[in-house]
Amino acid sequence: MKHHIRRLGKYSKRILTAVTGGAVVIIGAVLIPYPGPGWLIVFAGFAILATEFEFAQKTLEWLKDKYETWAQWLRRQHAGVQLAVLALTGLVVLTTVWLLNGFGMLNSFFNLNYDWVISPFFR
């Protein structure tokens, strides 16, 4: 009987780890294009998964290596390339704020009557 309880506990822990780590990875992946800790959250999710799953440890090492390679490449680039990456990041953020109607809410709050700032999803 104790063996079954121990086994159930082990599988419950693996399932909880998989769900928690998977959710953290997904949230981090969604946040990657935005300024802030997107990659850090992804790494944290894989670190959670790596406590129970060997594939996650290998994936975490691979991701860290690719991230560092990207960061080193970007640091070596001309300022114009760095600014282009920054501009693209800014464009992603502004587009998301627009689509989620952030500008539309400000438009309504301040009675600006700029209908073009209202998201197509909130018209």
Backbone as JSON Lines, residues from 0, in Angstrom:
{"i":0,"aa":"M","n":[0.82,-1.2,0.0],"ca":[0.0,0.0,0.0],"c":[0.86,1.26,0.0]}
{"i":1,"aa":"K","n":[1.94,1.26,0.85],"ca":[2.82,2.43,0.9],"c":[3.48,2.67,-0.46]}
{"i":2,"aa":"H","n":[3.79,1.58,-1.15],"ca":[4.42,1.7,-2.47],"c":[3.51,2.46,-3.43]}
{"i":3,"aa":"H","n":[2.21,2.16,-3.41],"ca":[1.25,2.83,-4.3],"c":[1.1,4.3,-3.94]}
{"i":4,"aa":"I","n":[1.11,4.6,-2.67],"ca":[0.99,5.99,-2.24],"c":[2.23,6.77,-2.66]}
{"i":5,"aa":"R","n":[3.4,6.18,-2.46],"ca":[4.65,6.82,-2.86],"c":[4.67,7.05,-4.36]}
{"i":6,"aa":"R","n":[4.21,6.06,-5.12],"ca":[4.17,6.17,-6.57],"c":[3.19,7.26,-7.01]}
{"i":7,"aa":"L","n":[2.05,7.31,-6.37],"ca":[1.05,8.33,-6.68],"c":[1.61,9.72,-6.39]}
{"i":8,"aa":"G","n":[2.33,9.84,-5.27],"ca":[2.95,11.12,-4.93],"c":[3.98,11.54,-5.96]}
{"i":9,"aa":"K","n":[4.76,10.56,-6.43],"ca":[5.79,10.85,-7.43],"c":[5.15,11.33,-8.73]}
{"i":10,"aa":"Y","n":[4.11,10.65,-9.18],"ca":[3.45,11.06,-10.42],"c":[2.72,12.37,-10.25]}
{"i":11,"aa":"S","n":[2.14,12.6,-9.09],"ca":[1.46,13.87,-8.83],"c":[2.47,15.02,-8.9]}
{"i":12,"aa":"K","n":[3.65,14.81,-8.32],"ca":[4.69,15.84,-8.35],"c":[5.13,16.1,-9.79]}
{"i":13,"aa":"R","n":[5.3,15.04,-10.58],"ca":[5.7,15.22,-11.98],"c":[4.64,15.98,-12.77]}
{"i":14,"aa":"I","n":[3.39,15.65,-12.53],"ca":[2.3,16.33,-13.24],"c":[2.24,17.8,-12.84]}
{"i":15,"aa":"L","n":[2.33,18.06,-11.54],"ca":[2.3,19.44,-11.05],"c":[3.49,20.23,-11.61]}
{"i":16,"aa":"T","n":[4.65,19.61,-11.63],"ca":[5.84,20.26,-12.18],"c":[5.65,20.54,-13.67]}
{"i":17,"aa":"A","n":[5.11,19.59,-14.41],"ca":[4.89,19.76,-15.85],"c":[3.9,20.9,-16.12]}
{"i":18,"aa":"V","n":[2.82,20.93,-15.38],"ca":[1.8,21.97,-15.59],"c":[2.36,23.35,-15.21]}
{"i":19,"aa":"T","n":[3.0,23.43,-14.05],"ca":[3.54,24.71,-13.6],"c":[4.65,25.19,-14.53]}
{"i":20,"aa":"G","n":[5.62,24.33,-14.79],"ca":[6.73,24.71,-15.67],"c":[6.25,25.05,-17.07]}
{"i":21,"aa":"G","n":[5.32,24.26,-17.59],"ca":[4.77,24.53,-18.91],"c":[4.07,25.88,-18.98]}
{"i":22,"aa":"A","n":[3.29,26.19,-17.95],"ca":[2.59,27.49,-17.92],"c":[3.58,28.64,-17.87]}
{"i":23,"aa":"V","n":[4.62,28.5,-17.06],"ca":[5.63,29.55,-16.96],"c":[6.35,29.73,-18.3]}
{"i":24,"aa":"V","n":[6.68,28.64,-18.97],"ca":[7.33,28.73,-20.28],"c":[6.42,29.44,-21.28]}
{"i":25,"aa":"I","n":[5.16,29.1,-21.3],"ca":[4.21,29.72,-22.24],"c":[4.08,31.22,-21.97]}
{"i":26,"aa":"I","n":[3.94,31.59,-20.71],"ca":[3.84,33.02,-20.36],"c":[5.11,33.74,-20.79]}
{"i":27,"aa":"G","n":[6.25,33.16,-20.51],"ca":[7.52,33.77,-20.92],"c":[7.64,33.91,-22.42]}
{"i":28,"aa":"A","n":[7.22,32.88,-23.16],"ca":[7.29,32.92,-24.62],"c":[6.42,34.05,-25.18]}
{"i":29,"aa":"V","n":[5.25,34.25,-24.59],"ca":[4.38,35.34,-25.02],"c":[5.05,36.69,-24.76]}
{"i":30,"aa":"L","n":[5.8,36.78,-23.67],"ca":[6.42,38.05,-23.29],"c":[7.76,38.33,-23.96]}
{"i":31,"aa":"I","n":[8.31,37.38,-24.7],"ca":[9.64,37.57,-25.3],"c":[9.74,38.85,-26.14]}
{"i":32,"aa":"P","n":[8.79,39.17,-27.01],"ca":[9.0,40.36,-27.85],"c":[8.89,41.68,-27.11]}
{"i":33,"aa":"Y","n":[8.48,41.66,-25.85],"ca":[8.27,42.89,-25.12],"c":[9.46,43.21,-24.22]}
{"i":34,"aa":"P","n":[9.68,44.5,-23.97],"ca":[10.75,44.84,-23.03],"c":[10.43,44.22,-21.67]}
{"i":35,"aa":"G","n":[11.42,43.68,-21.06],"ca":[11.19,43.05,-19.76],"c":[11.75,41.65,-19.72]}
{"i":36,"aa":"P","n":[11.28,40.89,-18.76],"ca":[11.93,39.61,-18.46],"c":[11.39,38.39,-19.2]}
{"i":37,"aa":"G","n":[10.96,38.53,-20.44],"ca":[10.4,37.39,-21.17],"c":[11.3,36.18,-21.19]}
{"i":38,"aa":"W","n":[12.56,36.38,-21.6],"ca":[13.49,35.26,-21.66],"c":[13.79,34.71,-20.28]}
{"i":39,"aa":"L","n":[13.89,35.6,-19.3],"ca":[14.14,35.14,-17.93],"c":[13.01,34.24,-17.45]}
{"i":40,"aa":"I","n":[11.77,34.57,-17.81],"ca":[10.62,33.75,-17.42],"c":[10.66,32.4,-18.14]}
{"i":41,"aa":"V","n":[11.03,32.41,-19.42],"ca":[11.17,31.15,-20.16],"c":[12.22,30.27,-19.49]}
{"i":42,"aa":"F","n":[13.37,30.86,-19.18],"ca":[14.43,30.09,-18.51],"c":[13.95,29.55,-17.17]}
{"i":43,"aa":"A","n":[13.19,30.36,-16.42],"ca":[12.66,29.9,-15.13],"c":[11.71,28.72,-15.33]}
{"i":44,"aa":"G","n":[10.87,28.78,-16.36],"ca":[9.95,27.68,-16.64],"c":[10.69,26.39,-16.95]}
{"i":45,"aa":"F","n":[11.74,26.5,-17.78],"ca":[12.51,25.29,-18.09],"c":[13.3,24.81,-16.87]}
{"i":46,"aa":"A","n":[13.71,25.72,-16.01],"ca":[14.39,25.31,-14.77],"c":[13.43,24.53,-13.88]}
{"i":47,"aa":"I","n":[12.19,24.96,-13.82],"ca":[11.16,24.22,-13.07],"c":[10.99,22.83,-13.67]}
{"i":48,"aa":"L","n":[10.83,22.78,-14.99],"ca":[10.66,21.49,-15.67],"c":[11.88,20.59,-15.5]}
{"i":49,"aa":"A","n":[13.06,21.2,-15.46],"ca":[14.3,20.43,-15.37],"c":[14.44,19.7,-14.04]}
{"i":50,"aa":"T","n":[13.66,20.09,-13.03],"ca":[13.72,19.37,-11.75],"c":[13.15,17.96,-11.88]}
{"i":51,"aa":"E","n":[12.35,17.72,-12.91],"ca":[11.73,16.4,-13.1],"c":[12.01,15.77,-14.46]}
{"i":52,"aa":"F","n":[12.4,16.58,-15.45],"ca":[12.5,16.07,-16.82],"c":[13.87,16.39,-17.42]}
{"i":53,"aa":"E","n":[14.56,15.36,-17.89],"ca":[15.89,15.52,-18.46],"c":[15.85,16.36,-19.74]}
{"i":54,"aa":"F","n":[14.81,16.19,-20.57],"ca":[14.73,16.95,-21.82],"c":[14.73,18.45,-21.53]}
{"i":55,"aa":"A","n":[14.12,18.85,-20.42],"ca":[14.03,20.27,-20.09],"c":[15.41,20.83,-19.73]}
{"i":56,"aa":"Q","n":[16.22,20.04,-19.05],"ca":[17.58,20.48,-18.72],"c":[18.39,20.68,-20.0]}
{"i":57,"aa":"K","n":[18.27,19.76,-20.94],"ca":[18.99,19.89,-22.21],"c":[18.46,21.1,-23.0]}
{"i":58,"aa":"T","n":[17.15,21.28,-23.0],"ca":[16.55,22.42,-23.7],"c":[16.99,23.73,-23.06]}
{"i":59,"aa":"L","n":[17.04,23.77,-21.74],"ca":[17.47,24.97,-21.03],"c":[18.91,25.34,-21.41]}
{"i":60,"aa":"E","n":[19.79,24.36,-21.43],"ca":[21.18,24.62,-21.82],"c":[21.25,25.12,-23.26]}
{"i":61,"aa":"W","n":[20.49,24.51,-24.15],"ca":[20.47,24.9,-25.56],"c":[19.95,26.33,-25.71]}
{"i":62,"aa":"L","n":[18.86,26.66,-25.02],"ca":[18.28,28.0,-25.09],"c":[19.24,29.06,-24.55]}
{"i":63,"aa":"K","n":[19.89,28.76,-23.43],"ca":[20.86,29.71,-22.88],"c":[21.97,29.98,-23.88]}
{"i":64,"aa":"D","n":[22.45,28.93,-24.53],"ca":[23.51,29.08,-25.52],"c":[23.04,29.93,-26.7]}
{"i":65,"aa":"K","n":[21.84,29.66,-27.21],"ca":[21.32,30.43,-28.35],"c":[21.07,31.88,-27.96]}
{"i":66,"aa":"Y","n":[20.56,32.11,-26.75],"ca":[20.31,33.47,-26.28],"c":[21.63,34.24,-26.18]}
{"i":67,"aa":"E","n":[22.65,33.62,-25.6],"ca":[23.95,34.27,-25.46],"c":[24.57,34.54,-26.83]}
{"i":68,"aa":"T","n":[24.41,33.61,-27.76],"ca":[24.92,33.8,-29.12],"c":[24.23,35.0,-29.77]}
{"i":69,"aa":"W","n":[22.91,35.11,-29.62],"ca":[22.14,36.23,-30.17],"c":[22.59,37.55,-29.53]}
{"i":70,"aa":"A","n":[22.74,37.57,-28.21],"ca":[23.14,38.79,-27.51],"c":[24.53,39.24,-27.96]}
{"i":71,"aa":"Q","n":[25.46,38.29,-28.09],"ca":[26.81,38.63,-28.55],"c":[26.79,39.15,-29.98]}
{"i":72,"aa":"W","n":[25.99,38.52,-30.83],"ca":[25.87,38.97,-32.22],"c":[25.34,40.4,-32.26]}
{"i":73,"aa":"L","n":[24.3,40.66,-31.49],"ca":[23.69,41.99,-31.49],"c":[24.66,43.05,-30.96]}
{"i":74,"aa":"R","n":[25.45,42.71,-29.94],"ca":[26.44,43.66,-29.41],"c":[27.52,44.0,-30.45]}
{"i":75,"aa":"R","n":[27.82,43.08,-31.33],"ca":[28.85,43.3,-32.36],"c":[28.33,44.12,-33.54]}
{"i":76,"aa":"Q","n":[27.04,44.28,-33.64],"ca":[26.46,44.94,-34.81],"c":[26.6,46.45,-34.74]}
{"i":77,"aa":"H","n":[26.51,47.05,-35.91],"ca":[26.51,48.5,-36.05],"c":[25.31,49.07,-35.28]}
{"i":78,"aa":"A","n":[25.46,50.31,-34.83],"ca":[24.39,50.96,-34.06],"c":[23.08,50.98,-34.84]}
{"i":79,"aa":"G","n":[23.13,51.05,-36.17],"ca":[21.92,51.05,-36.98],"c":[21.13,49.76,-36.84]}
{"i":80,"aa":"V","n":[21.83,48.64,-36.81],"ca":[21.17,47.34,-36.64],"c":[20.57,47.26,-35.23]}
{"i":81,"aa":"Q","n":[21.32,47.71,-34.25],"ca":[20.81,47.7,-32.88],"c":[19.57,48.58,-32.76]}
{"i":82,"aa":"L","n":[19.59,49.74,-33.4],"ca":[18.42,50.62,-33.38],"c":[17.24,50.0,-34.12]}
{"i":83,"aa":"A","n":[17.51,49.27,-35.21],"ca":[16.44,48.61,-35.95],"c":[15.77,47.54,-35.08]}
{"i":84,"aa":"V","n":[16.57,46.78,-34.33],"ca":[16.01,45.77,-33.42],"c":[15.18,46.46,-32.34]}
{"i":85,"aa":"L","n":[15.69,47.55,-31.8],"ca":[14.95,48.32,-30.79],"c":[13.65,48.87,-31.38]}
{"i":86,"aa":"A","n":[13.71,49.38,-32.6],"ca":[12.51,49.91,-33.26],"c":[11.48,48.82,-33.5]}
{"i":87,"aa":"L","n":[11.94,47.65,-33.92],"ca":[11.03,46.54,-34.14],"c":[10.36,46.12,-32.83]}
{"i":88,"aa":"T","n":[11.13,46.09,-31.77],"ca":[10.56,45.78,-30.45],"c":[9.51,46.81,-30.07]}
{"i":89,"aa":"G","n":[9.83,48.08,-30.28],"ca":[8.87,49.14,-29.99],"c":[7.6,49.02,-30.82]}
{"i":90,"aa":"L","n":[7.76,48.65,-32.09],"ca":[6.61,48.46,-32.97],"c":[5.71,47.32,-32.47]}
{"i":91,"aa":"V","n":[6.32,46.24,-32.01],"ca":[5.55,45.11,-31.46],"c":[4.75,45.57,-30.24]}
{"i":92,"aa":"V","n":[5.4,46.34,-29.36],"ca":[4.73,46.83,-28.16],"c":[3.58,47.76,-28.53]}
{"i":93,"aa":"L","n":[3.83,48.72,-29.39],"ca":[2.78,49.68,-29.78],"c":[1.61,48.98,-30.47]}
{"i":94,"aa":"T","n":[1.9,48.02,-31.33],"ca":[0.84,47.28,-32.01],"c":[-0.01,46.51,-31.01]}
{"i":95,"aa":"T","n":[0.65,45.89,-30.03],"ca":[-0.08,45.14,-29.02],"c":[-0.96,46.06,-28.18]}
{"i":96,"aa":"V","n":[-0.41,47.19,-27.76],"ca":[-1.2,48.15,-26.97],"c":[-2.4,48.62,-27.79]}
{"i":97,"aa":"W","n":[-2.19,48.89,-29.08],"ca":[-3.3,49.31,-29.94],"c":[-4.35,48.22,-30.08]}
{"i":98,"aa":"L","n":[-3.9,46.98,-30.35],"ca":[-4.85,45.88,-30.53],"c":[-5.63,45.58,-29.26]}
{"i":99,"aa":"L","n":[-5.01,45.77,-28.1],"ca":[-5.7,45.55,-26.82],"c":[-6.46,46.79,-26.37]}
{"i":100,"aa":"N","n":[-6.52,47.8,-27.22],"ca":[-7.29,49.02,-27.04],"c":[-6.75,49.95,-25.95]}
{"i":101,"aa":"G","n":[-5.47,49.86,-25.66],"ca":[-4.88,50.78,-24.68],"c":[-5.01,52.23,-25.11]}
{"i":102,"aa":"F","n":[-4.77,52.51,-26.39],"ca":[-4.89,53.88,-26.88],"c":[-6.36,54.3,-26.95]}
{"i":103,"aa":"G","n":[-7.23,53.35,-27.24],"ca":[-8.67,53.65,-27.27],"c":[-9.19,54.05,-25.9]}
{"i":104,"aa":"M","n":[-8.69,53.39,-24.86],"ca":[-9.11,53.74,-23.5],"c":[-8.64,55.15,-23.14]}
{"i":105,"aa":"L","n":[-7.41,55.49,-23.52],"ca":[-6.93,56.86,-23.27],"c":[-7.75,57.87,-24.08]}
{"i":106,"aa":"N","n":[-8.08,57.5,-25.31],"ca":[-8.91,58.35,-26.16],"c":[-10.25,58.64,-25.49]}
{"i":107,"aa":"S","n":[-10.87,57.61,-24.94],"ca":[-12.17,57.79,-24.26],"c":[-12.01,58.58,-22.97]}
{"i":108,"aa":"F","n":[-10.98,58.27,-22.19],"ca":[-10.78,58.92,-20.9],"c":[-10.58,60.43,-21.05]}
{"i":109,"aa":"F","n":[-9.78,60.8,-22.07],"ca":[-9.49,62.22,-22.27],"c":[-10.41,62.88,-23.29]}
{"i":110,"aa":"N","n":[-11.45,62.18,-23.77],"ca":[-12.39,62.72,-24.76],"c":[-11.68,63.35,-25.95]}
{"i":111,"aa":"L","n":[-10.77,62.61,-26.55],"ca":[-9.96,63.14,-27.64],"c":[-10.63,63.04,-29.0]}
{"i":112,"aa":"N","n":[-11.59,62.14,-29.15],"ca":[-12.3,61.93,-30.42],"c":[-11.38,61.54,-31.57]}
{"i":113,"aa":"Y","n":[-10.35,60.76,-31.27],"ca":[-9.48,60.2,-32.3],"c":[-9.89,58.75,-32.51]}
{"i":114,"aa":"D","n":[-10.91,58.54,-33.34],"ca":[-11.44,57.19,-33.52],"c":[-10.43,56.22,-34.14]}
{"i":115,"aa":"W","n":[-9.44,56.73,-34.84],"ca":[-8.46,55.87,-35.49],"c":[-7.57,55.14,-34.47]}
{"i":116,"aa":"V","n":[-7.53,55.59,-33.21],"ca":[-6.7,54.9,-32.22],"c":[-7.43,53.74,-31.56]}
{"i":117,"aa":"I","n":[-8.73,53.61,-31.84],"ca":[-9.51,52.52,-31.24],"c":[-9.19,51.22,-31.99]}
{"i":118,"aa":"S","n":[-8.93,50.17,-31.22],"ca":[-8.6,48.87,-31.8],"c":[-9.76,48.34,-32.63]}
{"i":119,"aa":"P","n":[-9.46,47.67,-33.74],"ca":[-10.55,47.07,-34.53],"c":[-11.31,46.0,-33.76]}
{"i":120,"aa":"F","n":[-10.71,45.45,-32.71],"ca":[-11.38,44.43,-31.91],"c":[-12.37,45.03,-30.92]}
{"i":121,"aa":"F","n":[-12.35,46.35,-30.72],"ca":[-13.19,47.0,-29.72],"c":[-14.13,48.02,-30.32]}
{"i":122,"aa":"R","n":[-14.35,47.96,-31.61],"ca":[-15.26,48.93,-32.25],"c":[-16.67,48.47,-32.15]}
